[in-house]
Amino acid sequence: MTSTPPRKPDWRGIKSHRSYTVEEVARMVRVAKGTVRRWIKRGLPSINDKKPALVLGADLIDFHRLQKKPKQKCLPHECFCVKCRKPRTPAGGMAEYVPLTATSGNLRAICPDCLKFMYRRVALSKLSALRLFLEIAIAQATDRLIDGSKPSPNDNFRKES
């Protein structure tokens, strides 16, 4: 049984003082050999004088650091839109707070560009600061089944006497 490769390359096993062949890099980072060759064409330094082509571990680590995109941080009044892949200010400056626990909940808003829902986890204590930027409506928490006082109409699990 073969395991499927991970979606992201695994860079933790690369040693900076070693040199690797294209095949070794592909196996260590868990990508295809063609991917490593494309990296070389895109600027990954390699030693191509002799066969097989070698890649220095330090160069591979530096190439990885340059390829990594910086994390995008949201400002206090922004939510991250997964579809647009960017932090966005909610459409119309409006959002809805949906409580999940006694101290925190989700801020739910609509992206002004793609019109999809955006979510952001927010502490209840920080809502007053967010109200300076956004118009926030607080949604009523939905009842959980276990909290209900009414018995379930489902009688399939009743024991026979």
PyRosetta script that sets phi, psi and omega in degrees:
from pyrosetta import init, pose_from_sequence

init()
pose = pose_from_sequence("MTSTPPRKPDWRGIKSHRSYTVEEVARMVRVAKGTVRRWIKRGLPSINDKKPALVLGADLIDFHRLQKKPKQKCLPHECFCVKCRKPRTPAGGMAEYVPLTATSGNLRAICPDCLKFMYRRVALSKLSALRLFLEIAIAQATDRLIDGSKPSPNDNFRKES")
pose.set_psi(1, 124.6)
pose.set_omega(1, 179.9)
pose.set_phi(2, -98.2)
pose.set_psi(2, 144.7)
pose.set_omega(2, 178.4)
pose.set_phi(3, -93.2)
pose.set_psi(3, 148.2)
pose.set_omega(3, 178.7)
pose.set_phi(4, -77.1)
pose.set_psi(4, 142.6)
pose.set_omega(4, -179.3)
pose.set_phi(5, -69.2)
pose.set_psi(5, 151.9)
pose.set_omega(5, 179.6)
pose.set_phi(6, -69.0)
pose.set_psi(6, 162.5)
pose.set_omega(6, -178.9)
pose.set_phi(7, -71.1)
pose.set_psi(7, -34.1)
pose.set_omega(7, -179.2)
pose.set_phi(8, -108.7)
pose.set_psi(8, 144.7)
pose.set_omega(8, 176.4)
pose.set_phi(9, -62.8)
pose.set_psi(9, 149.1)
pose.set_omega(9, 179.5)
pose.set_phi(10, -102.4)
pose.set_psi(10, 105.6)
pose.set_omega(10, -173.7)
pose.set_phi(11, -93.9)
pose.set_psi(11, -1.4)
pose.set_omega(11, -171.6)
pose.set_phi(12, -68.8)
pose.set_psi(12, -24.8)
pose.set_omega(12, -175.2)
pose.set_phi(13, -87.4)
pose.set_psi(13, -3.1)
pose.set_omega(13, -177.2)
pose.set_phi(14, -75.8)
pose.set_psi(14, 128.5)
pose.set_omega(14, 177.3)
pose.set_phi(15, -99.7)
pose.set_psi(15, 133.0)
pose.set_omega(15, -174.4)
pose.set_phi(16, -72.0)
pose.set_psi(16, -23.6)
pose.set_omega(16, -176.4)
pose.set_phi(17, -92.5)
pose.set_psi(17, -1.3)
pose.set_omega(17, -178.6)
pose.set_phi(18, -102.4)
pose.set_psi(18, 160.7)
pose.set_omega(18, 170.5)
pose.set_phi(19, -113.3)
pose.set_psi(19, 146.9)
pose.set_omega(19, -173.9)
pose.set_phi(20, -128.6)
pose.set_psi(20, 147.9)
pose.set_omega(20, 170.3)
pose.set_phi(21, -81.0)
pose.set_psi(21, 168.8)
pose.set_omega(21, 179.0)
pose.set_phi(22, -59.3)
pose.set_psi(22, -41.1)
pose.set_omega(22, -179.9)
pose.set_phi(23, -64.7)
pose.set_psi(23, -40.7)
pose.set_omega(23, 179.9)
pose.set_phi(24, -66.7)
pose.set_psi(24, -40.2)
pose.set_omega(24, 178.0)
pose.set_phi(25, -62.1)
pose.set_psi(25, -45.5)
pose.set_omega(25, -179.1)
pose.set_phi(26, -60.7)
pose.set_psi(26, -41.6)
pose.set_omega(26, -179.4)
pose.set_phi(27, -70.3)
pose.set_psi(27, -41.8)
pose.set_omega(27, -177.8)
pose.set_phi(28, -68.1)
pose.set_psi(28, -41.0)
pose.set_omega(28, -175.0)
pose.set_phi(29, -90.5)
pose.set_psi(29, -10.0)
pose.set_omega(29, 179.2)
pose.set_phi(30, 64.5)
pose.set_psi(30, 50.6)
pose.set_omega(30, 172.9)
pose.set_phi(31, -130.6)
pose.set_psi(31, 174.5)
pose.set_omega(31, 178.9)
pose.set_phi(32, -78.6)
pose.set_psi(32, 156.0)
pose.set_omega(32, 178.6)
pose.set_phi(33, -61.1)
pose.set_psi(33, -36.2)
pose.set_omega(33, 178.5)
pose.set_phi(34, -62.0)
pose.set_psi(34, -33.6)
pose.set_omega(34, 177.3)
pose.set_phi(35, -64.8)
pose.set_psi(35, -43.1)
pose.set_omega(35, 178.8)
pose.set_phi(36, -64.3)
pose.set_psi(36, -40.2)
pose.set_omega(36, 178.0)
pose.set_phi(37, -64.5)
pose.set_psi(37, -37.2)
pose.set_omega(37, 176.0)
pose.set_phi(38, -65.7)
pose.set_psi(38, -37.5)
pose.set_omega(38, 176.6)
pose.set_phi(39, -61.2)
pose.set_psi(39, -40.2)
pose.set_omega(39, 178.8)
pose.set_phi(40, -63.8)
pose.set_psi(40, -41.2)
pose.set_omega(40, 177.3)
pose.set_phi(41, -66.0)
pose.set_psi(41, -30.5)
pose.set_omega(41, -179.5)
pose.set_phi(42, -84.3)
pose.set_psi(42, -1.9)
pose.set_omega(42, 175.4)
pose.set_phi(43, 127.4)
pose.set_psi(43, 2.0)
pose.set_omega(43, 176.0)
pose.set_phi(44, -69.3)
pose.set_psi(44, 117.4)
pose.set_omega(44, -178.9)
pose.set_phi(45, -63.4)
pose.set_psi(45, 136.8)
pose.set_omega(45, 178.7)
pose.set_phi(46, -144.2)
pose.set_psi(46, 162.3)
pose.set_omega(46, 177.7)
pose.set_phi(47, -101.8)
pose.set_psi(47, 104.7)
pose.set_omega(47, -175.1)
pose.set_phi(48, -104.4)
pose.set_psi(48, 8.4)
pose.set_omega(48, -176.8)
pose.set_phi(49, -61.6)
pose.set_psi(49, -43.6)
pose.set_omega(49, -177.3)
pose.set_phi(50, -123.1)
pose.set_psi(50, 162.0)
pose.set_omega(50, 176.4)
pose.set_phi(51, -93.6)
pose.set_psi(51, 140.5)
pose.set_omega(51, -4.9)
pose.set_phi(52, -77.2)
pose.set_psi(52, 156.7)
pose.set_omega(52, 177.0)
pose.set_phi(53, -66.4)
pose.set_psi(53, 138.0)
pose.set_omega(53, -178.0)
pose.set_phi(54, -115.2)
pose.set_psi(54, 146.5)
pose.set_omega(54, 176.4)
pose.set_phi(55, -122.6)
pose.set_psi(55, 127.3)
pose.set_omega(55, 177.9)
pose.set_phi(56, -74.4)
pose.set_psi(56, 141.0)
pose.set_omega(56, -178.1)
pose.set_phi(57, -61.1)
pose.set_psi(57, -39.0)
pose.set_omega(57, 179.2)
pose.set_phi(58, -63.7)
pose.set_psi(58, -39.7)
pose.set_omega(58, 178.0)
pose.set_phi(59, -65.6)
pose.set_psi(59, -37.9)
pose.set_omega(59, 179.4)
pose.set_phi(60, -65.5)
pose.set_psi(60, -42.1)
pose.set_omega(60, 178.5)
pose.set_phi(61, -65.6)
pose.set_psi(61, -42.8)
pose.set_omega(61, 178.1)
pose.set_phi(62, -63.7)
pose.set_psi(62, -40.8)
pose.set_omega(62, 179.0)
pose.set_phi(63, -61.8)
pose.set_psi(63, -42.0)
pose.set_omega(63, 179.0)
pose.set_phi(64, -63.2)
pose.set_psi(64, -42.8)
pose.set_omega(64, -179.5)
pose.set_phi(65, -64.3)
pose.set_psi(65, -35.7)
pose.set_omega(65, 179.1)
pose.set_phi(66, -73.2)
pose.set_psi(66, -29.4)
pose.set_omega(66, -178.4)
pose.set_phi(67, -80.2)
pose.set_psi(67, -22.5)
pose.set_omega(67, -177.6)
pose.set_phi(68, -65.9)
pose.set_psi(68, 132.3)
pose.set_omega(68, 176.3)
pose.set_phi(69, -83.6)
pose.set_psi(69, 139.7)
pose.set_omega(69, 177.9)
pose.set_phi(70, -68.0)
pose.set_psi(70, 148.3)
pose.set_omega(70, 179.4)
pose.set_phi(71, -66.9)
pose.set_psi(71, 137.0)
pose.set_omega(71, 179.1)
pose.set_phi(72, -92.9)
pose.set_psi(72, 120.3)
pose.set_omega(72, -179.3)
pose.set_phi(73, -99.3)
pose.set_psi(73, 140.3)
pose.set_omega(73, 178.4)
pose.set_phi(74, -86.1)
pose.set_psi(74, 141.7)
pose.set_omega(74, 170.2)
pose.set_phi(75, -71.9)
pose.set_psi(75, 165.4)
pose.set_omega(75, -176.0)
pose.set_phi(76, -56.8)
pose.set_psi(76, -31.0)
pose.set_omega(76, -177.4)
pose.set_phi(77, -97.5)
pose.set_psi(77, 12.6)
pose.set_omega(77, -178.7)
pose.set_phi(78, -111.7)
pose.set_psi(78, 155.8)
pose.set_omega(78, 171.9)
pose.set_phi(79, -121.9)
pose.set_psi(79, 153.7)
pose.set_omega(79, -179.5)
pose.set_phi(80, -89.9)
pose.set_psi(80, 123.4)
pose.set_omega(80, 177.7)
pose.set_phi(81, -90.2)
pose.set_psi(81, 119.0)
pose.set_omega(81, -177.4)
pose.set_phi(82, -69.5)
pose.set_psi(82, -36.4)
pose.set_omega(82, -178.8)
pose.set_phi(83, -69.7)
pose.set_psi(83, -46.2)
pose.set_omega(83, 179.8)
pose.set_phi(84, -78.0)
pose.set_psi(84, -20.8)
pose.set_omega(84, -177.2)
pose.set_phi(85, 61.5)
pose.set_psi(85, 38.5)
pose.set_omega(85, 179.3)
pose.set_phi(86, -148.0)
pose.set_psi(86, 152.6)
pose.set_omega(86, 171.7)
pose.set_phi(87, -70.1)
pose.set_psi(87, 137.4)
pose.set_omega(87, -177.8)
pose.set_phi(88, -135.8)
pose.set_psi(88, 147.7)
pose.set_omega(88, 170.2)
pose.set_phi(89, -80.3)
pose.set_psi(89, 133.0)
pose.set_omega(89, -176.8)
pose.set_phi(90, -57.1)
pose.set_psi(90, 147.9)
pose.set_omega(90, 179.9)
pose.set_phi(91, -61.7)
pose.set_psi(91, 133.0)
pose.set_omega(91, 178.4)
pose.set_phi(92, 70.1)
pose.set_psi(92, 5.5)
pose.set_omega(92, -178.3)
pose.set_phi(93, 66.0)
pose.set_psi(93, 26.3)
pose.set_omega(93, -177.3)
pose.set_phi(94, -119.2)
pose.set_psi(94, 146.3)
pose.set_omega(94, 177.4)
pose.set_phi(95, -149.7)
pose.set_psi(95, 165.7)
pose.set_omega(95, 179.3)
pose.set_phi(96, -125.5)
pose.set_psi(96, 131.6)
pose.set_omega(96, 177.8)
pose.set_phi(97, -96.2)
pose.set_psi(97, 121.7)
pose.set_omega(97, 179.3)
pose.set_phi(98, -110.8)
pose.set_psi(98, 107.9)
pose.set_omega(98, -178.3)
pose.set_phi(99, -67.5)
pose.set_psi(99, 136.1)
pose.set_omega(99, 176.6)
pose.set_phi(100, -110.9)
pose.set_psi(100, -39.9)
pose.set_omega(100, 175.5)
pose.set_phi(101, -128.4)
pose.set_psi(101, -174.9)
pose.set_omega(101, 179.5)
pose.set_phi(102, -70.2)
pose.set_psi(102, -22.8)
pose.set_omega(102, -175.2)
pose.set_phi(103, -115.5)
pose.set_psi(103, -9.9)
pose.set_omega(103, -177.9)
pose.set_phi(104, -148.4)
pose.set_psi(104, 168.5)
pose.set_omega(104, 179.2)
pose.set_phi(105, -167.3)
pose.set_psi(105, -172.6)
pose.set_omega(105, 179.4)
pose.set_phi(106, -105.2)
pose.set_psi(106, 138.1)
pose.set_omega(106, 170.6)
pose.set_phi(107, -93.0)
pose.set_psi(107, 122.5)
pose.set_omega(107, -176.8)
pose.set_phi(108, -115.1)
pose.set_psi(108, 128.0)
pose.set_omega(108, -178.5)
pose.set_phi(109, -144.8)
pose.set_psi(109, 170.3)
pose.set_omega(109, 179.5)
pose.set_phi(110, -106.8)
pose.set_psi(110, 134.9)
pose.set_omega(110, 178.2)
pose.set_phi(111, -70.1)
pose.set_psi(111, 132.2)
pose.set_omega(111, -179.3)
pose.set_phi(112, -70.8)
pose.set_psi(112, -20.3)
pose.set_omega(112, -176.8)
pose.set_phi(113, -91.5)
pose.set_psi(113, -50.9)
pose.set_omega(113, -174.4)
pose.set_phi(114, -104.1)
pose.set_psi(114, -5.7)
pose.set_omega(114, 178.4)
pose.set_phi(115, 60.5)
pose.set_psi(115, 29.2)
pose.set_omega(115, 174.9)
pose.set_phi(116, -101.6)
pose.set_psi(116, 160.4)
pose.set_omega(116, 177.7)
pose.set_phi(117, -69.5)
pose.set_psi(117, 142.0)
pose.set_omega(117, 172.5)
pose.set_phi(118, -121.2)
pose.set_psi(118, 146.1)
pose.set_omega(118, -179.1)
pose.set_phi(119, -128.5)
pose.set_psi(119, 150.8)
pose.set_omega(119, 174.9)
pose.set_phi(120, -150.7)
pose.set_psi(120, 132.6)
pose.set_omega(120, 178.8)
pose.set_phi(121, -77.6)
pose.set_psi(121, 130.9)
pose.set_omega(121, -176.0)
pose.set_phi(122, -137.3)
pose.set_psi(122, 139.8)
pose.set_omega(122, 173.8)
pose.set_phi(123, -77.1)
pose.set_psi(123, 142.7)
pose.set_omega(123, -179.8)
pose.set_phi(124, -59.3)
pose.set_psi(124, -33.8)
pose.set_omega(124, -178.9)
pose.set_phi(125, -68.1)
pose.set_psi(125, -19.8)
pose.set_omega(125, -178.1)
pose.set_phi(126, -95.0)
pose.set_psi(126, 0.8)
pose.set_omega(126, -179.6)
pose.set_phi(127, -63.7)
pose.set_psi(127, -36.8)
pose.set_omega(127, -178.6)
pose.set_phi(128, -64.0)
pose.set_psi(128, -36.2)
pose.set_omega(128, 177.7)
pose.set_phi(129, -70.3)
pose.set_psi(129, -35.3)
pose.set_omega(129, 179.2)
pose.set_phi(130, -70.4)
pose.set_psi(130, -26.7)
pose.set_omega(130, -179.0)
pose.set_phi(131, -67.7)
pose.set_psi(131, -14.2)
pose.set_omega(131, 174.2)
pose.set_phi(132, -69.2)
pose.set_psi(132, -29.1)
pose.set_omega(132, -176.4)
pose.set_phi(133, -103.7)
pose.set_psi(133, -34.3)
pose.set_omega(133, -171.7)
pose.set_phi(134, -125.8)
pose.set_psi(134, 152.1)
pose.set_omega(134, 170.5)
pose.set_phi(135, -89.8)
pose.set_psi(135, 114.0)
pose.set_omega(135, -172.5)
pose.set_phi(136, -113.3)
pose.set_psi(136, 126.3)
pose.set_omega(136, 173.2)
pose.set_phi(137, -103.0)
pose.set_psi(137, 137.1)
pose.set_omega(137, -179.5)
pose.set_phi(138, -97.4)
pose.set_psi(138, 120.5)
pose.set_omega(138, -179.5)
pose.set_phi(139, -81.8)
pose.set_psi(139, 150.2)
pose.set_omega(139, 176.3)
pose.set_phi(140, -74.1)
pose.set_psi(140, 133.9)
pose.set_omega(140, 179.0)
pose.set_phi(141, -67.4)
pose.set_psi(141, 140.1)
pose.set_omega(141, 178.8)
pose.set_phi(142, -77.9)
pose.set_psi(142, 144.7)
pose.set_omega(142, 178.7)
pose.set_phi(143, -72.0)
pose.set_psi(143, 139.6)
pose.set_omega(143, 174.9)
pose.set_phi(144, -88.1)
pose.set_psi(144, 154.2)
pose.set_omega(144, -179.1)
pose.set_phi(145, -60.3)
pose.set_psi(145, -36.8)
pose.set_omega(145, -176.2)
pose.set_phi(146, -71.9)
pose.set_psi(146, -23.4)
pose.set_omega(146, -179.1)
pose.set_phi(147, -84.7)
pose.set_psi(147, -11.2)
pose.set_omega(147, -175.6)
pose.set_phi(148, -69.6)
pose.set_psi(148, 143.8)
pose.set_omega(148, 179.0)
pose.set_phi(149, -92.1)
pose.set_psi(149, -17.2)
pose.set_omega(149, -179.4)
pose.set_phi(150, -82.9)
pose.set_psi(150, 137.9)
pose.set_omega(150, 176.5)
pose.set_phi(151, -71.1)
pose.set_psi(151, 154.0)
pose.set_omega(151, -179.8)
pose.set_phi(152, -72.4)
pose.set_psi(152, 137.5)
pose.set_omega(152, 177.6)
pose.set_phi(153, -73.9)
pose.set_psi(153, -7.0)
pose.set_omega(153, -179.7)
pose.set_phi(154, -77.5)
pose.set_psi(154, 111.1)
pose.set_omega(154, -178.3)
pose.set_phi(155, -106.3)
pose.set_psi(155, 16.4)
pose.set_omega(155, -179.4)
pose.set_phi(156, -66.8)
pose.set_psi(156, -21.8)
pose.set_omega(156, -175.0)
pose.set_phi(157, -100.1)
pose.set_psi(157, 8.1)
pose.set_omega(157, 178.2)
pose.set_phi(158, -68.7)
pose.set_psi(158, 136.2)
pose.set_omega(158, 179.7)
pose.set_phi(159, -78.1)
pose.set_psi(159, 141.1)
pose.set_omega(159, 177.0)
pose.set_phi(160, -81.1)
pose.set_psi(160, 142.8)
pose.set_omega(160, -179.2)
pose.set_phi(161, -95.7)
pose.dump_pdb("model.pdb")
